């Protein structure tokens, strides 16, 4: 049996960033993951966008941690030479969507998102000649990054600080002890730890249930929201990201146009609920992606649209826009157990801020 002060379950981007935040103030930290290495699921299957903080309700964790996290992430990329590009983004709307767009702009300003500008058709065409739209929010601080390079640097920095990693460690039991927790893995390893951070992404609700929390009463149950991506096999016809107005209740941000650091243009993601984790791309949706792209761009040729990848995000079940769950569970009888549940977009952007937030929670317990 191994003893640790803190065990982080989940080595996705948020788990890595949380361990990094904790390592500035704690020793004897272990990160475990059921996969053979870090960041193999949601963290490596997304748009790799650094968000400005426009979309999320005022005073929500999503809004606060996105705005804080964006600044921390750009600084981190500069400090450690992580490839990124501040592309900027246009959120476009037609005349009859103008009021919705203005409301979204006001929300972004209230949230503290920087570099926002409301522009009209003439300016849109000046910036992006192939983009359709009568009005747009121009977000100058939005960007893209190499997520794998970012995760690898976090992993190496954690190791430098003495954080230990255990891969291929699928948790089978979590038992509350008089002081701390006993985690059992399917391979038979037993880990005794004072604090637990549940950063298990798509499986985080199951781990909360495993420790003894009624996840339906707590509002912690997750639904799998899948998104397919397609790519364009011809040169990109935009130099910025281009988004439609978001779906109601932020189920998704709509099929949008993104770029990767190699300049490849991509479409996606879609957003639909599934019962099982399956990363195959629904190739029959090519027409849907083509039609979605045509609403945003002129000059798109369907012959050059091809399946790329799929990702699944952990979306909390329930009505309305659900916020991140970042809770230390003393009130439920589980002191020192911190749940991170429903960490979907903008989780990548907010990751370093989430790490600091969790570190502050556990430092408060220690003191």
Secondary structure as UniProt FT lines:
FT   STRAND          2..9
FT   HELIX           13..23
FT   TURN            24..25
FT   STRAND          29..32
FT   HELIX           42..44
FT   STRAND          49..50
FT   TURN            58..59
FT   HELIX           61..80
FT   STRAND          84..85
FT   STRAND          89..93
FT   HELIX           95..97
FT   HELIX           98..111
FT   STRAND          116..120
FT   HELIX           121..127
FT   TURN            129..130
FT   STRAND          135..139
FT   TURN            140..141
FT   STRAND          143..145
FT   HELIX           147..160
FT   TURN            161..162
FT   STRAND          164..166
FT   STRAND          171..176
FT   STRAND          181..185
FT   TURN            186..187
FT   STRAND          190..198
FT   HELIX           201..203
FT   HELIX           204..211
FT   HELIX           215..218
FT   STRAND          222..232
FT   STRAND          241..243
FT   HELIX           248..250
FT   STRAND          256..259
FT   TURN            261..262
FT   STRAND          265..268
FT   STRAND          272..274
FT   HELIX           283..285
FT   HELIX           286..296
FT   HELIX           302..304
FT   STRAND          305..316
FT   STRAND          325..329
FT   HELIX           330..332
FT   STRAND          334..341
FT   TURN            345..346
FT   HELIX           347..366
//
